[in-house]
Amino acid sequence: MRYASITDRLQNLGSEKWAIHAEARRMKAEGKPVIELTIGEPDVAPDPTLLAEAIRAMHAGRYRYSNGRGEPAVVGALVRKYQKRRGDVTAENVLCFPGTQTALFAVMLGLVEAGDAVLVGDPLYASYEGVIRATGASCVPVPLRPENGFHMKAADLEAAITPECRVLLLNTPHNPTGAVLTAEEIAEIGAVCRRHDLWIVCDEVYEQLVFHGTFASPFDHEDLAERTVVVSSISKSHAAPGFRSGWAIGPAEFCARLLAVSETMLFGGQPFIADMTAYALDNPIATAATMRRSYQARAARFADALSRAPGLVPLPPEAGMFIVVDVSQTGMSGEDFAWALLREEFVATMPGSSFGEQAEGFIRLSLTVPDTHIDEACRRITALATRATSPKERYA
């Protein structure tokens, strides 16, 4: 039987990247004492008022068909949110989607195709390569160097550009590293994009989880507005990943052109979830602030403990719900270290290789577990690192 070429392009770019997570869940089901530090799923519940709003909306009959752009209430809430950052935003700049992942997929479908290329920072979120390659376009990595705190540098971006490049996929705050670009860095990156006539697609899902300083975005630069599309959701900010409520904010012409793509894919989301999202955006909800304080403290806890372990170099994040650890001094790759950690010490982490070539010597740890689990995980990780760096027991 014959298959479309997209199935070949996406070989090994789906759930295969989360193989350790799947194996950890299997082991856990067997009763193994696995500490799970793999995925970024908030460990707090959504605010009760959000659940109450969703239930109220369902009982009010808000479960019928919607429209392609989004329910008026949530579109209005998004307009108000982004008008605070740039005053010229209207409903014509908004498209709603079930989550950031779907928004990003649709946006890429609308911007690139076979023969085009998309620039993306490396390390990169595990699904980005699949989203890009699904369109037929290719990925062009821009190195995010540890010595620069994993911040994208304009010079590195300039050096990576090829004639096929059409889009820069930017992610700030960054997953997996937690790096947060400054307004100055974004201005320099934006100047490169203007010079080469590149779109900027900015994944800002961790916007509300910045530990220090002010969040900055190319969307907020008037001279970048015509080429910037923001994707985001309430998954992280409001601890509501399962509700799948996201959006894209971009130029009116872009949104008008993409609307048919969105309608062909989905033709609207669930009105009761839209009502809940509008409530979340329009009201002061403390969830993000609570998580921000918690994740910052947990990152410091991991960093303090693992910095004393042989062969390990934790790199504290500036935002988000992860910390990355350089394990290369143990003599093991991130992939080998992560698998050994699961099989020998029952700690599940993400290998850096799931996030690109630049992260091959790293593992990523989620901050969404209580302190007692962090302390025990650090003890087990240290035990493996000690064995790995021992001359007598050094891993092959």
C-alpha positions in Angstrom: 0.0 0.0 0.0 1.1 3.6 -0.7 1.3 6.4 1.9 1.7 10.1 1.7 5.2 11.4 2.1 4.4 13.2 5.3 4.4 9.8 7.1 8.0 9.4 6.0 9.0 12.9 7.0 7.6 12.4 10.5 9.3 9.0 11.1 10.7 9.0 14.6 9.6 12.6 15.2 6.5 11.8 17.2 6.1 9.8 20.5 9.5 8.2 19.9 11.1 11.3 21.4 9.3 10.5 24.7 10.4 6.8 24.8 11.8 7.2 28.3 8.6 8.8 29.5 6.6 5.9 28.1 8.9 3.3 29.6 8.8 5.1 33.0 5.0 5.0 32.9 5.1 1.2 32.1 7.5 0.6 35.0 5.4 2.7 37.3 2.4 0.6 36.5 4.4 -2.5 37.5 5.0 -1.0 40.9 8.5 0.3 40.4 9.4 3.3 42.6 9.9 5.6 39.6 10.3 9.4 40.2 8.9 11.0 37.0 10.8 14.2 35.9 9.9 14.0 32.2 7.0 16.1 31.0 6.0 19.7 31.8 2.7 19.0 33.4 1.8 21.5 36.2 1.5 19.8 39.5 -1.3 22.1 40.7 -4.9 22.1 39.7 -6.6 24.8 37.7 -8.2 27.5 39.8 -11.6 26.3 41.0 -13.3 29.3 39.4 -12.1 28.1 36.0 -13.7 24.7 36.5 -16.9 26.3 37.8 -17.0 28.5 34.6 -16.6 25.6 32.3 -19.4 23.7 34.2 -21.6 26.8 34.1 -21.1 27.1 30.4 -21.9 23.5 29.7 -25.1 23.7 31.7 -26.0 26.9 29.8 -25.8 24.9 26.5 -22.4 26.0 25.4 -21.5 22.7 23.7 -22.7 23.4 20.2 -20.6 24.2 17.1 -18.4 27.2 17.2 -16.7 29.1 14.3 -13.3 29.1 12.8 -11.8 32.2 14.4 -13.0 31.7 17.9 -15.9 32.4 20.2 -16.5 36.2 20.6 -15.9 36.2 24.3 -12.4 34.6 24.1 -11.5 36.6 21.0 -12.4 39.7 23.0 -10.4 38.6 26.0 -7.4 38.0 23.8 -7.7 41.4 22.2 -7.7 43.0 25.6 -4.7 40.9 26.7 -2.5 41.8 23.7 -3.7 45.4 23.5 -1.9 45.9 26.8 1.3 45.0 24.9 0.5 46.7 21.6 -2.4 49.0 21.3 -3.4 48.3 17.7 -4.7 44.7 18.2 -8.2 43.9 17.0 -10.3 40.7 16.5 -8.8 40.5 13.0 -5.4 39.7 14.6 -6.8 36.6 16.5 -7.3 33.0 15.7 -8.2 30.4 18.4 -6.9 26.8 18.4 -7.0 23.7 20.7 -3.6 24.3 22.3 -0.3 25.8 21.3 0.7 22.7 19.4 -2.2 22.9 17.0 -1.7 26.7 16.6 1.9 26.2 15.7 1.1 23.4 13.2 -1.5 25.6 11.4 0.8 28.6 11.4 3.6 26.7 9.8 1.2 25.2 7.2 0.4 28.8 6.3 3.9 30.0 6.0 6.2 27.3 4.5 6.1 24.4 2.2 8.5 22.0 0.4 11.6 23.8 -0.7 11.5 26.3 2.2 13.4 26.3 5.4 12.7 27.3 9.0 15.4 28.6 11.4 15.0 27.3 14.9 17.2 27.5 18.0 19.0 24.3 19.0 18.2 23.0 21.7 14.6 23.1 20.6 11.3 21.8 22.0 10.9 18.2 21.0 7.9 18.7 18.7 9.3 21.6 16.6 11.1 19.5 14.1 8.0 17.4 13.4 5.8 20.5 13.0 8.3 22.0 10.5 8.9 18.8 8.5 5.2 18.1 8.3 4.9 21.1 5.9 7.7 19.7 3.6 10.1 22.4 4.8 13.4 21.7 6.4 14.9 22.8 9.7 18.0 25.0 9.9 19.4 24.9 13.4 20.8 28.0 15.1 23.1 27.0 17.9 22.1 28.2 21.4 25.4 28.0 23.3 25.6 27.2 27.0 28.3 29.9 27.4 25.7 32.4 26.3 23.1 31.0 28.7 21.4 29.4 25.7 20.3 32.8 24.4 20.0 33.1 20.7 22.6 35.6 19.3 21.9 37.7 16.2 25.3 36.8 14.8 24.6 33.1 15.1 21.2 33.6 13.4 22.8 35.6 10.6 25.4 32.9 10.0 22.8 30.2 9.8 20.5 31.8 7.2 20.3 30.2 3.8 18.4 31.4 0.7 15.6 28.9 1.4 14.9 30.4 4.9 11.4 31.9 5.3 10.7 31.8 9.0 12.5 32.0 12.4 10.7 29.9 15.0 11.6 31.6 18.3 10.8 30.3 21.7 11.1 32.6 24.7 11.0 31.7 27.6 12.7 28.7 26.2 12.0 25.0 26.5 14.1 23.0 27.5 16.7 25.5 28.9 14.5 28.2 30.5 16.4 31.0 28.8 14.6 34.3 28.5 15.6 36.7 25.7 16.0 40.4 26.6 14.3 43.2 24.7 17.8 44.2 23.4 18.5 40.7 22.1 15.1 40.5 20.4 15.7 43.9 18.7 19.0 42.6 17.3 17.4 39.3 16.2 14.5 41.3 14.7 16.9 43.5 12.7 18.3 40.3 11.1 14.8 39.1 10.3 13.9 42.4 8.6 17.1 42.3 6.6 16.4 38.9 5.3 12.6 39.3 5.1 11.8 36.5 7.6 8.6 35.8 9.4 9.0 35.4 13.2 6.9 32.8 14.9 7.2 33.2 18.6 6.1 30.4 21.0 5.4 32.3 24.3 3.6 29.6 26.3 5.9 30.2 29.3 5.4 34.0 29.3 4.0 34.1 32.8 6.7 31.9 34.3 9.6 34.3 34.1 11.5 34.3 37.5 13.2 37.7 37.3 12.9 40.8 35.0 10.4 41.6 32.3 9.1 39.4 29.6 10.0 40.7 26.1 8.6 39.7 22.7 9.1 40.6 19.0 5.3 41.2 19.0 5.8 44.3 21.1 8.1 45.9 18.6 6.1 48.1 16.2 8.7 47.6 13.4 8.3 43.8 13.7 4.5 43.7 13.9 4.0 43.0 10.2 6.2 39.8 10.4 5.4 38.4 13.9 3.0 35.7 14.9 2.6 34.7 18.5 1.4 31.3 19.6 0.4 30.5 23.2 -2.2 28.9 25.4 -3.5 28.6 29.0 -1.9 25.2 29.4 1.1 26.4 31.5 -0.1 29.8 32.8 -3.3 28.4 34.2 -2.3 24.8 34.8 -4.9 23.6 32.3 -3.0 21.5 29.6 -5.9 19.0 29.2 -8.4 21.7 28.2 -6.4 22.3 25.0 -7.1 26.0 24.6 -4.6 28.1 22.6 -4.3 30.8 20.0 -2.3 32.6 17.4 -2.0 36.4 17.2 -0.7 37.9 14.0 -1.1 40.5 11.2 -4.7 40.8 10.0 -3.8 39.6 6.5 -2.0 36.6 7.8 -5.0 35.6 10.0 -7.4 36.1 7.1 -5.4 33.8 4.9 -4.9 31.2 7.7 -8.6 31.1 8.7 -9.4 28.7 5.8 -6.5 26.4 7.0 -7.9 26.5 10.5 -11.5 25.8 9.4 -10.3 23.0 7.2 -8.5 21.4 10.2 -11.0 22.1 13.0 -13.9 24.4 12.3 -13.9 25.7 15.8 -13.3 24.5 19.3 -15.6 23.9 22.3 -17.6 27.0 23.4 -17.6 26.0 27.1 -13.8 25.8 27.0 -13.7 29.2 25.2 -15.8 30.7 28.0 -13.5 29.3 30.6 -10.5 30.7 28.7 -12.1 34.1 28.5 -12.7 34.1 32.2 -9.0 33.0 32.8 -7.7 35.9 30.7 -10.0 38.6 32.1 -9.7 37.8 35.8 -6.8 37.9 38.3 -5.9 34.2 38.8 -3.0 33.4 41.1 -2.0 30.1 39.6 0.9 31.4 37.5 2.4 33.4 40.4 2.2 30.3 42.6 3.9 28.1 40.1 6.5 30.7 39.3 7.6 30.9 43.0 7.5 27.1 43.3 9.5 26.3 40.1 12.2 28.9 40.9 12.7 27.4 44.4 12.7 23.9 43.0 15.3 24.8 40.3 17.5 26.2 43.0 17.1 23.0 45.1 18.1 20.8 42.1 21.0 23.1 41.2 22.4 23.2 44.8 22.3 19.4 45.2 23.5 18.4 41.7 26.3 20.9 41.6 28.0 18.9 44.4 27.7 15.6 42.4 30.7 14.4 40.4 30.6 15.1 36.7 27.3 17.0 36.8 26.8 20.7 35.9 23.3 22.0 36.4 22.3 25.2 34.5 19.6 27.1 36.4 16.8 28.3 34.3 15.5 31.9 34.0 11.9 30.8 33.6 9.6 27.8 33.0 9.3 24.4 34.6 12.6 22.6 33.7 16.2 22.6 34.5 18.9 21.1 32.3 22.0 19.3 33.6 25.2 18.8 31.7 26.3 15.2 32.2 29.1 15.1 29.7 31.8 15.1 32.3 30.6 11.7 33.5 31.8 10.3 30.2 28.2 9.4 29.2 25.9 11.0 26.6 22.6 12.4 27.8 20.8 9.5 26.2 22.9 6.9 27.9 22.8 8.7 31.2 19.0 9.1 31.1 18.4 5.4 30.2 20.8 4.2 32.9 19.1 6.6 35.4 15.7 5.0 34.7 16.8 1.4 34.7 19.2 1.5 37.6 17.9 4.3 39.8 14.2 4.6 38.7 14.4 8.3 37.9 12.8 9.3 34.6 14.3 12.3 32.8 14.4 13.5 29.2 17.6 13.0 27.3 19.0 16.1 25.7 19.1 14.3 22.3 15.3 14.7 22.2 15.9 18.5 21.9 18.6 18.6 19.2 22.3 18.1 18.7 23.4 21.0 20.9 21.8 19.2 23.9 23.2 15.7 23.4 25.3 16.0 26.5 22.4 17.1 28.7 19.4 15.8 30.5 16.2 17.8 31.2 14.4 17.5 34.6 10.9 18.7 35.3 10.3 20.9 38.3 6.7 19.7 38.7 7.3 17.4 41.7 7.4 18.1 45.5 10.6 18.8 47.4 10.7 15.3 48.9 10.8 13.8 45.4 13.5 16.3 44.3 15.7 15.4 47.2 15.3 11.7 46.6 15.9 12.1 42.8 19.1 14.1 43.5 20.3 11.3 45.8 19.7 8.7 43.0 21.1 10.9 40.2 24.2 11.5 42.3 24.6 7.8 42.9 24.7 7.1 39.2 27.1 10.0 38.5 29.4 8.7 41.2 29.4 5.3 39.6 29.9 6.7 36.2 32.9 8.8 37.2 34.5 6.0 39.2 37.6 4.6 37.5 36.7 1.1 38.4 33.1 1.3 37.3 33.2 3.9 34.5 30.5 3.2 31.9 31.6 2.1 28.4 
